[in-house]
């Protein structure tokens, strides 16, 4: 397609004076648009050896700041996408347990489907019980822990423990513990009359969980699970 030559001829040409005048009127231009500095070459003032050109120093620093800003923006966008993906997965898990038609299906959903939904290697539901209580419990799909194990993992009051670059807890993950390289362990406060219990999430990725991460999403999922279990078993508060 041919360009309109008359239109091109009528377009006013921007001169160096125009640029200088604009920058004088917009003194904050480069601080607001530091990326524009990447195309600027610093002038050679012929100051000689041993003389520092402060103009070049400032321009180079602003260029570095612009690059850092671009990288920080990329990191922020990546974090936002990851958080949004995690939120969607948690919502999928919540809908799945709410749609369960029986308590057995709740347990199956947690111990089988959650790992797929959350892109993890293992999800384990654990409850403390001694030998006598074990005979009374239907433990299919559950891992029975020795008494005091939940407190050993989480202390007296801590709700969530996130650990990265570790070997998984053998008491919880059993034969799969050597596969697990990071874990999230969450206390389940189902009822004052039920034994201590927890849900554990394990991944072979050593960076999937770490102590610096936010715990709101896994804590929220645990709260929903507490409510669903309590409802199905009709346990008094």
Beta strands, then each sheet from edge to edge (+ up, - down):
strand 1: 122-128
strand 2: 143-145
strand 3: 160-163
strand 4: 182-188
strand 5: 197-203
sheet 1: 2+ 1+ 5- 4+ 3-
end
